[in-house]
Amino acid sequence: MATERQKRIARALTALIPRAPFIDAEAIREAARARHMRSLPPERAVWLAAVAHIRHTHTDYDELMDDGYDKDAARFFVLDDTNAVLDGWGATRHLDPDAIDEEPYADTVADEAV
């Protein structure tokens, strides 16, 4: 039986990225339920998990990091690709290149779940 948090995560995922493929949605849902995400509201956990999942699975982020780029540079170079995936999935929000409050936290928390 699903807990209330699991139900809220499922609803947040459907609301945020309604057309995410099943396999991606399952990975995001699992990451959002991770222990280190429990202190976050479900909506925030889903967003951070989605961004981290897309970054690592659907962009060249890891290759850029392997090539020696730092996190900020790698994130900059995959921003458009990340937003393109979010667009394809019908996302209700996108990464803002000028936002400074979400990305550092996404690297320290959500990337642990990937």
Biopython code that builds the backbone (N, CA, C, O; Angstrom):
import numpy as np
from Bio.PDB.StructureBuilder import StructureBuilder

atoms = [
    (1, "MET", "N", (0.838, -1.175, 0.000)),
    (1, "MET", "CA", (0.000, 0.000, 0.000)),
    (1, "MET", "C", (0.889, 1.247, 0.000)),
    (1, "MET", "O", (1.868, 1.313, 0.744)),
    (2, "ALA", "N", (0.556, 2.208, -0.814)),
    (2, "ALA", "CA", (1.344, 3.422, -0.936)),
    (2, "ALA", "C", (1.106, 4.345, 0.257)),
    (2, "ALA", "O", (-0.011, 4.492, 0.752)),
    (3, "THR", "N", (2.194, 4.956, 0.694)),
    (3, "THR", "CA", (2.084, 5.928, 1.774)),
    (3, "THR", "C", (1.535, 7.233, 1.209)),
    (3, "THR", "O", (1.460, 7.414, -0.006)),
    (4, "GLU", "N", (1.160, 8.123, 2.091)),
    (4, "GLU", "CA", (0.663, 9.428, 1.658)),
    (4, "GLU", "C", (1.748, 10.167, 0.872)),
    (4, "GLU", "O", (1.448, 10.805, -0.137)),
    (5, "ARG", "N", (2.998, 10.089, 1.320)),
    (5, "ARG", "CA", (4.092, 10.757, 0.590)),
    (5, "ARG", "C", (4.244, 10.167, -0.811)),
    (5, "ARG", "O", (4.422, 10.908, -1.778)),
    (6, "GLN", "N", (4.175, 8.853, -0.928)),
    (6, "GLN", "CA", (4.284, 8.229, -2.246)),
    (6, "GLN", "C", (3.159, 8.681, -3.173)),
    (6, "GLN", "O", (3.380, 8.903, -4.364)),
    (7, "LYS", "N", (1.964, 8.816, -2.629)),
    (7, "LYS", "CA", (0.841, 9.309, -3.426)),
    (7, "LYS", "C", (1.073, 10.748, -3.864)),
    (7, "LYS", "O", (0.782, 11.113, -5.004)),
    (8, "ARG", "N", (1.599, 11.565, -2.954)),
    (8, "ARG", "CA", (1.869, 12.969, -3.299)),
    (8, "ARG", "C", (2.978, 13.066, -4.340)),
    (8, "ARG", "O", (2.923, 13.925, -5.219)),
    (9, "ILE", "N", (3.972, 12.205, -4.253)),
    (9, "ILE", "CA", (5.046, 12.182, -5.254)),
    (9, "ILE", "C", (4.467, 11.789, -6.614)),
    (9, "ILE", "O", (4.801, 12.407, -7.626)),
    (10, "ALA", "N", (3.619, 10.787, -6.651)),
    (10, "ALA", "CA", (3.003, 10.353, -7.905)),
    (10, "ALA", "C", (2.165, 11.472, -8.516)),
    (10, "ALA", "O", (2.223, 11.707, -9.723)),
    (11, "ARG", "N", (1.387, 12.164, -7.681)),
    (11, "ARG", "CA", (0.573, 13.284, -8.184)),
    (11, "ARG", "C", (1.455, 14.424, -8.686)),
    (11, "ARG", "O", (1.165, 15.028, -9.718)),
    (12, "ALA", "N", (2.525, 14.716, -7.960)),
    (12, "ALA", "CA", (3.430, 15.794, -8.360)),
    (12, "ALA", "C", (4.114, 15.461, -9.682)),
    (12, "ALA", "O", (4.283, 16.330, -10.537)),
    (13, "LEU", "N", (4.503, 14.211, -9.842)),
    (13, "LEU", "CA", (5.146, 13.783, -11.081)),
    (13, "LEU", "C", (4.194, 13.930, -12.262)),
    (13, "LEU", "O", (4.583, 14.435, -13.315)),
    (14, "THR", "N", (2.961, 13.497, -12.093)),
    (14, "THR", "CA", (1.961, 13.619, -13.150)),
    (14, "THR", "C", (1.665, 15.080, -13.477)),
    (14, "THR", "O", (1.484, 15.437, -14.641)),
    (15, "ALA", "N", (1.616, 15.915, -12.458)),
    (15, "ALA", "CA", (1.339, 17.332, -12.680)),
    (15, "ALA", "C", (2.523, 18.045, -13.329)),
    (15, "ALA", "O", (2.334, 18.904, -14.192)),
    (16, "LEU", "N", (3.730, 17.696, -12.922)),
    (16, "LEU", "CA", (4.923, 18.399, -13.407)),
    (16, "LEU", "C", (5.338, 17.959, -14.804)),
    (16, "LEU", "O", (5.610, 18.799, -15.662)),
    (17, "ILE", "N", (5.388, 16.664, -15.040)),
    (17, "ILE", "CA", (5.828, 16.140, -16.341)),
    (17, "ILE", "C", (4.883, 15.022, -16.786)),
    (17, "ILE", "O", (5.219, 13.841, -16.697)),
    (18, "PRO", "N", (3.712, 15.403, -17.259)),
    (18, "PRO", "CA", (2.663, 14.421, -17.543)),
    (18, "PRO", "C", (2.984, 13.419, -18.652)),
    (18, "PRO", "O", (2.410, 12.330, -18.670)),
    (19, "ARG", "N", (3.876, 13.752, -19.568)),
    (19, "ARG", "CA", (4.160, 12.845, -20.682)),
    (19, "ARG", "C", (5.520, 12.151, -20.547)),
    (19, "ARG", "O", (6.060, 11.651, -21.533)),
    (20, "ALA", "N", (6.063, 12.119, -19.348)),
    (20, "ALA", "CA", (7.339, 11.418, -19.154)),
    (20, "ALA", "C", (7.144, 9.939, -19.464)),
    (20, "ALA", "O", (6.163, 9.341, -19.024)),
    (21, "PRO", "N", (8.063, 9.342, -20.214)),
    (21, "PRO", "CA", (7.962, 7.901, -20.469)),
    (21, "PRO", "C", (7.981, 7.122, -19.160)),
    (21, "PRO", "O", (8.587, 7.547, -18.176)),
    (22, "PHE", "N", (7.315, 5.991, -19.166)),
    (22, "PHE", "CA", (7.158, 5.198, -17.943)),
    (22, "PHE", "C", (8.497, 4.908, -17.275)),
    (22, "PHE", "O", (8.629, 5.086, -16.064)),
    (23, "ILE", "N", (9.486, 4.468, -18.037)),
    (23, "ILE", "CA", (10.767, 4.096, -17.440)),
    (23, "ILE", "C", (11.445, 5.295, -16.774)),
    (23, "ILE", "O", (12.066, 5.155, -15.720)),
    (24, "ASP", "N", (11.325, 6.468, -17.390)),
    (24, "ASP", "CA", (11.891, 7.675, -16.789)),
    (24, "ASP", "C", (11.084, 8.092, -15.563)),
    (24, "ASP", "O", (11.653, 8.472, -14.541)),
    (25, "ALA", "N", (9.772, 8.021, -15.667)),
    (25, "ALA", "CA", (8.918, 8.391, -14.534)),
    (25, "ALA", "C", (9.195, 7.507, -13.329)),
    (25, "ALA", "O", (9.221, 7.986, -12.195)),
    (26, "GLU", "N", (9.403, 6.218, -13.571)),
    (26, "GLU", "CA", (9.706, 5.302, -12.467)),
    (26, "GLU", "C", (11.036, 5.652, -11.802)),
    (26, "GLU", "O", (11.142, 5.619, -10.576)),
    (27, "ALA", "N", (12.039, 5.984, -12.595)),
    (27, "ALA", "CA", (13.341, 6.354, -12.037)),
    (27, "ALA", "C", (13.240, 7.656, -11.241)),
    (27, "ALA", "O", (13.853, 7.789, -10.182)),
    (28, "ILE", "N", (12.475, 8.600, -11.745)),
    (28, "ILE", "CA", (12.295, 9.878, -11.048)),
    (28, "ILE", "C", (11.522, 9.657, -9.751)),
    (28, "ILE", "O", (11.877, 10.207, -8.708)),
    (29, "ARG", "N", (10.475, 8.857, -9.822)),
    (29, "ARG", "CA", (9.668, 8.561, -8.630)),
    (29, "ARG", "C", (10.539, 7.900, -7.555)),
    (29, "ARG", "O", (10.456, 8.258, -6.380)),
    (30, "GLU", "N", (11.362, 6.948, -7.957)),
    (30, "GLU", "CA", (12.244, 6.267, -7.012)),
    (30, "GLU", "C", (13.253, 7.238, -6.391)),
    (30, "GLU", "O", (13.496, 7.200, -5.185)),
    (31, "ALA", "N", (13.829, 8.095, -7.212)),
    (31, "ALA", "CA", (14.794, 9.075, -6.701)),
    (31, "ALA", "C", (14.130, 10.064, -5.750)),
    (31, "ALA", "O", (14.722, 10.450, -4.742)),
    (32, "ALA", "N", (12.913, 10.473, -6.062)),
    (32, "ALA", "CA", (12.194, 11.423, -5.205)),
    (32, "ALA", "C", (11.836, 10.810, -3.857)),
    (32, "ALA", "O", (11.656, 11.525, -2.871)),
    (33, "ARG", "N", (11.732, 9.477, -3.816)),
    (33, "ARG", "CA", (11.404, 8.789, -2.562)),
    (33, "ARG", "C", (12.642, 8.450, -1.734)),
    (33, "ARG", "O", (12.520, 7.903, -0.638)),
    (34, "ALA", "N", (13.825, 8.767, -2.244)),
    (34, "ALA", "CA", (15.064, 8.419, -1.548)),
    (34, "ALA", "C", (15.129, 9.070, -0.165)),
    (34, "ALA", "O", (14.549, 10.129, 0.073)),
    (35, "ARG", "N", (15.840, 8.416, 0.720)),
    (35, "ARG", "CA", (15.953, 8.865, 2.107)),
    (35, "ARG", "C", (16.406, 10.325, 2.208)),
    (35, "ARG", "O", (15.850, 11.095, 2.992)),
    (36, "HIS", "N", (17.406, 10.704, 1.423)),
    (36, "HIS", "CA", (17.941, 12.059, 1.534)),
    (36, "HIS", "C", (16.998, 13.117, 0.956)),
    (36, "HIS", "O", (17.282, 14.309, 1.067)),
    (37, "MET", "N", (15.899, 12.714, 0.352)),
    (37, "MET", "CA", (14.915, 13.661, -0.181)),
    (37, "MET", "C", (13.703, 13.808, 0.747)),
    (37, "MET", "O", (12.826, 14.632, 0.487)),
    (38, "ARG", "N", (13.648, 13.028, 1.810)),
    (38, "ARG", "CA", (12.453, 13.002, 2.666)),
    (38, "ARG", "C", (12.145, 14.325, 3.347)),
    (38, "ARG", "O", (10.989, 14.597, 3.671)),
    (39, "SER", "N", (13.153, 15.146, 3.569)),
    (39, "SER", "CA", (12.895, 16.422, 4.237)),
    (39, "SER", "C", (12.295, 17.465, 3.288)),
    (39, "SER", "O", (11.853, 18.526, 3.727)),
    (40, "LEU", "N", (12.282, 17.163, 2.003)),
    (40, "LEU", "CA", (11.758, 18.102, 1.009)),
    (40, "LEU", "C", (10.281, 17.847, 0.755)),
    (40, "LEU", "O", (9.817, 16.714, 0.879)),
    (41, "PRO", "N", (9.542, 18.886, 0.404)),
    (41, "PRO", "CA", (8.163, 18.656, -0.026)),
    (41, "PRO", "C", (8.178, 17.757, -1.273)),
    (41, "PRO", "O", (9.110, 17.843, -2.072)),
    (42, "PRO", "N", (7.181, 16.910, -1.452)),
    (42, "PRO", "CA", (7.167, 16.002, -2.600)),
    (42, "PRO", "C", (7.360, 16.708, -3.945)),
    (42, "PRO", "O", (8.064, 16.197, -4.817)),
    (43, "GLU", "N", (6.748, 17.862, -4.115)),
    (43, "GLU", "CA", (6.856, 18.590, -5.374)),
    (43, "GLU", "C", (8.301, 18.993, -5.653)),
    (43, "GLU", "O", (8.764, 18.906, -6.790)),
    (44, "ARG", "N", (9.007, 19.431, -4.622)),
    (44, "ARG", "CA", (10.411, 19.828, -4.753)),
    (44, "ARG", "C", (11.284, 18.603, -5.019)),
    (44, "ARG", "O", (12.190, 18.651, -5.851)),
    (45, "ALA", "N", (11.011, 17.516, -4.318)),
    (45, "ALA", "CA", (11.776, 16.287, -4.514)),
    (45, "ALA", "C", (11.617, 15.775, -5.945)),
    (45, "ALA", "O", (12.591, 15.338, -6.558)),
    (46, "VAL", "N", (10.404, 15.826, -6.476)),
    (46, "VAL", "CA", (10.165, 15.374, -7.847)),
    (46, "VAL", "C", (10.910, 16.260, -8.834)),
    (46, "VAL", "O", (11.530, 15.757, -9.771)),
    (47, "TRP", "N", (10.855, 17.567, -8.635)),
    (47, "TRP", "CA", (11.542, 18.483, -9.552)),
    (47, "TRP", "C", (13.040, 18.220, -9.549)),
    (47, "TRP", "O", (13.652, 18.098, -10.611)),
    (48, "LEU", "N", (13.631, 18.131, -8.374)),
    (48, "LEU", "CA", (15.076, 17.902, -8.298)),
    (48, "LEU", "C", (15.450, 16.542, -8.876)),
    (48, "LEU", "O", (16.459, 16.417, -9.570)),
    (49, "ALA", "N", (14.650, 15.538, -8.595)),
    (49, "ALA", "CA", (14.916, 14.210, -9.133)),
    (49, "ALA", "C", (14.776, 14.195, -10.658)),
    (49, "ALA", "O", (15.562, 13.546, -11.348)),
    (50, "ALA", "N", (13.786, 14.902, -11.174)),
    (50, "ALA", "CA", (13.584, 14.958, -12.626)),
    (50, "ALA", "C", (14.759, 15.641, -13.310)),
    (50, "ALA", "O", (15.270, 15.150, -14.316)),
    (51, "VAL", "N", (15.183, 16.767, -12.767)),
    (51, "VAL", "CA", (16.310, 17.494, -13.369)),
    (51, "VAL", "C", (17.573, 16.637, -13.338)),
    (51, "VAL", "O", (18.288, 16.549, -14.336)),
    (52, "ALA", "N", (17.844, 16.016, -12.215)),
    (52, "ALA", "CA", (19.038, 15.176, -12.115)),
    (52, "ALA", "C", (18.950, 13.985, -13.071)),
    (52, "ALA", "O", (19.926, 13.648, -13.741)),
    (53, "HIS", "N", (17.794, 13.362, -13.130)),
    (53, "HIS", "CA", (17.617, 12.207, -14.025)),
    (53, "HIS", "C", (17.833, 12.610, -15.480)),
    (53, "HIS", "O", (18.570, 11.947, -16.210)),
    (54, "ILE", "N", (17.202, 13.678, -15.892)),
    (54, "ILE", "CA", (17.354, 14.139, -17.273)),
    (54, "ILE", "C", (18.806, 14.482, -17.554)),
    (54, "ILE", "O", (19.360, 14.092, -18.581)),
    (55, "ARG", "N", (19.409, 15.204, -16.648)),
    (55, "ARG", "CA", (20.797, 15.628, -16.835)),
    (55, "ARG", "C", (21.719, 14.427, -17.045)),
    (55, "ARG", "O", (22.569, 14.448, -17.935)),
    (56, "HIS", "N", (21.558, 13.393, -16.241)),
    (56, "HIS", "CA", (22.461, 12.243, -16.305)),
    (56, "HIS", "C", (22.085, 11.230, -17.381)),
    (56, "HIS", "O", (22.949, 10.502, -17.872)),
    (57, "THR", "N", (20.812, 11.174, -17.752)),
    (57, "THR", "CA", (20.345, 10.139, -18.666)),
    (57, "THR", "C", (20.129, 10.634, -20.094)),
    (57, "THR", "O", (20.296, 9.869, -21.045)),
    (58, "HIS", "N", (19.763, 11.890, -20.251)),
    (58, "HIS", "CA", (19.350, 12.390, -21.565)),
    (58, "HIS", "C", (20.220, 13.523, -22.107)),
    (58, "HIS", "O", (19.877, 14.130, -23.121)),
    (59, "THR", "N", (21.331, 13.814, -21.449)),
    (59, "THR", "CA", (22.221, 14.867, -21.941)),
    (59, "THR", "C", (23.670, 14.378, -21.892)),
    (59, "THR", "O", (23.949, 13.259, -21.461)),
    (60, "ASP", "N", (24.561, 15.223, -22.333)),
    (60, "ASP", "CA", (26.000, 14.918, -22.315)),
    (60, "ASP", "C", (26.665, 15.361, -21.016)),
    (60, "ASP", "O", (27.889, 15.484, -20.963)),
    (61, "TYR", "N", (25.889, 15.597, -19.985)),
    (61, "TYR", "CA", (26.431, 16.114, -18.726)),
    (61, "TYR", "C", (27.582, 15.260, -18.195)),
    (61, "TYR", "O", (28.647, 15.794, -17.885)),
    (62, "ASP", "N", (27.391, 13.973, -18.086)),
    (62, "ASP", "CA", (28.439, 13.109, -17.531)),
    (62, "ASP", "C", (29.692, 13.117, -18.397)),
    (62, "ASP", "O", (30.808, 13.102, -17.878)),
    (63, "GLU", "N", (29.513, 13.141, -19.705)),
    (63, "GLU", "CA", (30.671, 13.205, -20.595)),
    (63, "GLU", "C", (31.433, 14.514, -20.406)),
    (63, "GLU", "O", (32.663, 14.530, -20.394)),
    (64, "LEU", "N", (30.693, 15.601, -20.261)),
    (64, "LEU", "CA", (31.343, 16.894, -20.022)),
    (64, "LEU", "C", (32.123, 16.874, -18.713)),
    (64, "LEU", "O", (33.243, 17.380, -18.641)),
    (65, "MET", "N", (31.528, 16.289, -17.682)),
    (65, "MET", "CA", (32.231, 16.187, -16.403)),
    (65, "MET", "C", (33.481, 15.316, -16.563)),
    (65, "MET", "O", (34.535, 15.636, -16.012)),
    (66, "ASP", "N", (33.365, 14.223, -17.312)),
    (66, "ASP", "CA", (34.523, 13.352, -17.559)),
    (66, "ASP", "C", (35.612, 14.067, -18.345)),
    (66, "ASP", "O", (36.796, 13.760, -18.198)),
    (67, "ASP", "N", (35.206, 15.027, -19.184)),
    (67, "ASP", "CA", (36.168, 15.793, -19.979)),
    (67, "ASP", "C", (36.810, 16.934, -19.192)),
    (67, "ASP", "O", (37.647, 17.664, -19.724)),
    (68, "GLY", "N", (36.419, 17.086, -17.928)),
    (68, "GLY", "CA", (37.064, 18.073, -17.082)),
    (68, "GLY", "C", (36.297, 19.360, -16.842)),
    (68, "GLY", "O", (36.793, 20.258, -16.162)),
    (69, "TYR", "N", (35.099, 19.462, -17.388)),
    (69, "TYR", "CA", (34.293, 20.648, -17.113)),
    (69, "TYR", "C", (33.821, 20.604, -15.666)),
    (69, "TYR", "O", (33.558, 19.531, -15.125)),
    (70, "ASP", "N", (33.716, 21.781, -15.039)),
    (70, "ASP", "CA", (33.163, 21.791, -13.688)),
    (70, "ASP", "C", (31.634, 21.731, -13.782)),
    (70, "ASP", "O", (31.066, 21.854, -14.867)),
    (71, "LYS", "N", (30.981, 21.542, -12.638)),
    (71, "LYS", "CA", (29.527, 21.357, -12.633)),
    (71, "LYS", "C", (28.793, 22.533, -13.254)),
    (71, "LYS", "O", (27.856, 22.343, -14.030)),
    (72, "ASP", "N", (29.212, 23.752, -12.918)),
    (72, "ASP", "CA", (28.522, 24.926, -13.453)),
    (72, "ASP", "C", (28.617, 24.974, -14.972)),
    (72, "ASP", "O", (27.624, 25.243, -15.647)),
    (73, "ALA", "N", (29.798, 24.716, -15.513)),
    (73, "ALA", "CA", (29.970, 24.750, -16.967)),
    (73, "ALA", "C", (29.181, 23.624, -17.621)),
    (73, "ALA", "O", (28.508, 23.844, -18.628)),
    (74, "ALA", "N", (29.256, 22.428, -17.065)),
    (74, "ALA", "CA", (28.525, 21.292, -17.636)),
    (74, "ALA", "C", (27.023, 21.564, -17.608)),
    (74, "ALA", "O", (26.328, 21.292, -18.587)),
    (75, "ARG", "N", (26.521, 22.093, -16.505)),
    (75, "ARG", "CA", (25.086, 22.415, -16.417)),
    (75, "ARG", "C", (24.712, 23.459, -17.457)),
    (75, "ARG", "O", (23.654, 23.365, -18.079)),
    (76, "PHE", "N", (25.567, 24.448, -17.649)),
    (76, "PHE", "CA", (25.300, 25.492, -18.634)),
    (76, "PHE", "C", (25.163, 24.876, -20.033)),
    (76, "PHE", "O", (24.239, 25.211, -20.775)),
    (77, "PHE", "N", (26.071, 23.989, -20.380)),
    (77, "PHE", "CA", (26.074, 23.412, -21.722)),
    (77, "PHE", "C", (24.921, 22.443, -21.970)),
    (77, "PHE", "O", (24.564, 22.215, -23.126)),
    (78, "VAL", "N", (24.335, 21.876, -20.939)),
    (78, "VAL", "CA", (23.218, 20.944, -21.138)),
    (78, "VAL", "C", (21.866, 21.567, -20.803)),
    (78, "VAL", "O", (20.845, 20.882, -20.858)),
    (79, "LEU", "N", (21.843, 22.830, -20.465)),
    (79, "LEU", "CA", (20.596, 23.493, -20.078)),
    (79, "LEU", "C", (19.543, 23.399, -21.179)),
    (79, "LEU", "O", (18.402, 23.028, -20.907)),
    (80, "ASP", "N", (19.907, 23.727, -22.409)),
    (80, "ASP", "CA", (18.928, 23.681, -23.504)),
    (80, "ASP", "C", (18.449, 22.255, -23.756)),
    (80, "ASP", "O", (17.264, 22.038, -24.013)),
    (81, "ASP", "N", (19.355, 21.283, -23.687)),
    (81, "ASP", "CA", (18.958, 19.884, -23.883)),
    (81, "ASP", "C", (18.017, 19.423, -22.774)),
    (81, "ASP", "O", (17.053, 18.699, -23.026)),
    (82, "THR", "N", (18.302, 19.844, -21.557)),
    (82, "THR", "CA", (17.437, 19.490, -20.422)),
    (82, "THR", "C", (16.052, 20.089, -20.619)),
    (82, "THR", "O", (15.046, 19.403, -20.435)),
    (83, "ASN", "N", (15.996, 21.345, -20.986)),
    (83, "ASN", "CA", (14.699, 21.989, -21.208)),
    (83, "ASN", "C", (13.963, 21.376, -22.403)),
    (83, "ASN", "O", (12.732, 21.332, -22.411)),
    (84, "ALA", "N", (14.695, 20.908, -23.402)),
    (84, "ALA", "CA", (14.057, 20.252, -24.547)),
    (84, "ALA", "C", (13.378, 18.950, -24.106)),
    (84, "ALA", "O", (12.272, 18.646, -24.554)),
    (85, "VAL", "N", (14.031, 18.189, -23.237)),
    (85, "VAL", "CA", (13.414, 16.972, -22.711)),
    (85, "VAL", "C", (12.183, 17.339, -21.891)),
    (85, "VAL", "O", (11.131, 16.717, -22.032)),
    (86, "LEU", "N", (12.313, 18.339, -21.043)),
    (86, "LEU", "CA", (11.165, 18.780, -20.249)),
    (86, "LEU", "C", (10.009, 19.201, -21.165)),
    (86, "LEU", "O", (8.852, 18.886, -20.886)),
    (87, "ASP", "N", (10.318, 19.912, -22.256)),
    (87, "ASP", "CA", (9.282, 20.295, -23.226)),
    (87, "ASP", "C", (8.599, 19.058, -23.799)),
    (87, "ASP", "O", (7.372, 18.990, -23.869)),
    (88, "GLY", "N", (9.399, 18.091, -24.203)),
    (88, "GLY", "CA", (8.848, 16.873, -24.789)),
    (88, "GLY", "C", (7.961, 16.105, -23.833)),
    (88, "GLY", "O", (7.045, 15.396, -24.250)),
    (89, "TRP", "N", (8.235, 16.247, -22.563)),
    (89, "TRP", "CA", (7.454, 15.555, -21.546)),
    (89, "TRP", "C", (6.283, 16.402, -21.038)),
    (89, "TRP", "O", (5.597, 16.009, -20.095)),
    (90, "GLY", "N", (6.055, 17.555, -21.658)),
    (90, "GLY", "CA", (4.929, 18.404, -21.269)),
    (90, "GLY", "C", (5.111, 19.075, -19.920)),
    (90, "GLY", "O", (4.137, 19.310, -19.205)),
    (91, "ALA", "N", (6.352, 19.384, -19.567)),
    (91, "ALA", "CA", (6.648, 19.962, -18.250)),
    (91, "ALA", "C", (5.960, 21.304, -18.054)),
    (91, "ALA", "O", (5.780, 22.083, -18.990)),
    (92, "THR", "N", (5.590, 21.543, -16.821)),
    (92, "THR", "CA", (4.947, 22.806, -16.464)),
    (92, "THR", "C", (5.952, 23.859, -16.050)),
    (92, "THR", "O", (5.580, 25.011, -15.824)),
    (93, "ARG", "N", (7.226, 23.488, -15.945)),
    (93, "ARG", "CA", (8.277, 24.454, -15.639)),
    (93, "ARG", "C", (9.560, 24.005, -16.322)),
    (93, "ARG", "O", (9.672, 22.872, -16.789)),
    (94, "HIS", "N", (10.516, 24.908, -16.371)),
    (94, "HIS", "CA", (11.794, 24.639, -17.022)),
    (94, "HIS", "C", (12.915, 25.186, -16.170)),
    (94, "HIS", "O", (12.692, 25.952, -15.233)),
    (95, "LEU", "N", (14.121, 24.782, -16.510)),
    (95, "LEU", "CA", (15.281, 25.346, -15.836)),
    (95, "LEU", "C", (15.474, 26.780, -16.297)),
    (95, "LEU", "O", (15.393, 27.081, -17.488)),
    (96, "ASP", "N", (15.724, 27.636, -15.363)),
    (96, "ASP", "CA", (15.977, 29.041, -15.648)),
    (96, "ASP", "C", (17.471, 29.277, -15.490)),
    (96, "ASP", "O", (18.009, 29.070, -14.402)),
    (97, "PRO", "N", (18.159, 29.706, -16.552)),
    (97, "PRO", "CA", (19.612, 29.894, -16.444)),
    (97, "PRO", "C", (19.999, 30.974, -15.439)),
    (97, "PRO", "O", (21.146, 31.026, -14.995)),
    (98, "ASP", "N", (19.058, 31.827, -15.082)),
    (98, "ASP", "CA", (19.353, 32.893, -14.134)),
    (98, "ASP", "C", (19.013, 32.535, -12.692)),
    (98, "ASP", "O", (19.353, 33.276, -11.770)),
    (99, "ALA", "N", (18.335, 31.387, -12.495)),
    (99, "ALA", "CA", (17.957, 30.976, -11.136)),
    (99, "ALA", "C", (19.177, 30.423, -10.424)),
    (99, "ALA", "O", (19.893, 29.573, -10.953)),
    (100, "ILE", "N", (19.400, 30.915, -9.225)),
    (100, "ILE", "CA", (20.567, 30.450, -8.479)),
    (100, "ILE", "C", (20.175, 29.604, -7.277)),
    (100, "ILE", "O", (21.046, 29.040, -6.613)),
    (101, "ASP", "N", (18.893, 29.507, -6.986)),
    (101, "ASP", "CA", (18.505, 28.799, -5.768)),
    (101, "ASP", "C", (18.283, 27.312, -5.962)),
    (101, "ASP", "O", (18.348, 26.565, -4.986)),
    (102, "GLU", "N", (18.021, 26.845, -7.182)),
    (102, "GLU", "CA", (17.665, 25.441, -7.319)),
    (102, "GLU", "C", (18.810, 24.553, -7.767)),
    (102, "GLU", "O", (18.888, 23.402, -7.336)),
    (103, "GLU", "N", (19.673, 25.029, -8.590)),
    (103, "GLU", "CA", (20.693, 24.176, -9.168)),
    (103, "GLU", "C", (21.771, 23.708, -8.191)),
    (103, "GLU", "O", (22.090, 22.519, -8.197)),
    (104, "PRO", "N", (22.340, 24.557, -7.366)),
    (104, "PRO", "CA", (23.335, 24.017, -6.442)),
    (104, "PRO", "C", (22.749, 22.930, -5.545)),
    (104, "PRO", "O", (23.410, 21.931, -5.260)),
    (105, "TYR", "N", (21.529, 23.121, -5.107)),
    (105, "TYR", "CA", (20.880, 22.134, -4.254)),
    (105, "TYR", "C", (20.604, 20.861, -5.031)),
    (105, "TYR", "O", (20.705, 19.763, -4.484)),
    (106, "ALA", "N", (20.258, 20.999, -6.292)),
    (106, "ALA", "CA", (20.000, 19.817, -7.104)),
    (106, "ALA", "C", (21.249, 18.964, -7.210)),
    (106, "ALA", "O", (21.153, 17.737, -7.221)),
    (107, "ASP", "N", (22.394, 19.572, -7.286)),
    (107, "ASP", "CA", (23.631, 18.797, -7.391)),
    (107, "ASP", "C", (23.964, 18.103, -6.102)),
    (107, "ASP", "O", (24.470, 16.981, -6.132)),
    (108, "THR", "N", (23.705, 18.711, -4.975)),
    (108, "THR", "CA", (24.104, 18.111, -3.722)),
    (108, "THR", "C", (23.095, 17.101, -3.202)),
    (108, "THR", "O", (23.456, 16.218, -2.424)),
    (109, "VAL", "N", (21.843, 17.211, -3.614)),
    (109, "VAL", "CA", (20.821, 16.318, -3.103)),
    (109, "VAL", "C", (20.337, 15.344, -4.167)),
    (109, "VAL", "O", (20.450, 14.131, -3.989)),
    (110, "ALA", "N", (19.811, 15.845, -5.246)),
    (110, "ALA", "CA", (19.178, 14.959, -6.231)),
    (110, "ALA", "C", (20.187, 14.077, -6.946)),
    (110, "ALA", "O", (19.870, 12.926, -7.248)),
    (111, "ASP", "N", (21.362, 14.556, -7.225)),
    (111, "ASP", "CA", (22.330, 13.740, -7.945)),
    (111, "ASP", "C", (22.752, 12.515, -7.137)),
    (111, "ASP", "O", (23.234, 11.539, -7.712)),
    (112, "GLU", "N", (22.582, 12.546, -5.840)),
    (112, "GLU", "CA", (22.891, 11.380, -5.015)),
    (112, "GLU", "C", (21.976, 10.218, -5.348)),
    (112, "GLU", "O", (22.333, 9.059, -5.140)),
    (113, "ALA", "N", (20.798, 10.527, -5.865)),
    (113, "ALA", "CA", (19.815, 9.485, -6.129)),
    (113, "ALA", "C", (20.004, 8.850, -7.506)),
    (113, "ALA", "O", (19.392, 7.822, -7.797)),
    (114, "VAL", "N", (20.817, 9.430, -8.330)),
    (114, "VAL", "CA", (20.998, 8.930, -9.694)),
    (114, "VAL", "C", (21.935, 7.763, -9.721)),
    (114, "VAL", "O", (22.205, 7.212, -10.788)),
]
sb = StructureBuilder()
sb.init_structure("model")
sb.init_model(0)
sb.init_chain("A")
sb.init_seg("    ")
for serial, (resi, resn, name, xyz) in enumerate(atoms, 1):
    if name == "N":
        sb.init_residue(resn, " ", resi, " ")
    sb.init_atom(name, np.array(xyz, "f"), 0.0, 1.0, " ", f" {name:<3s}", serial, name[0])
structure = sb.get_structure()
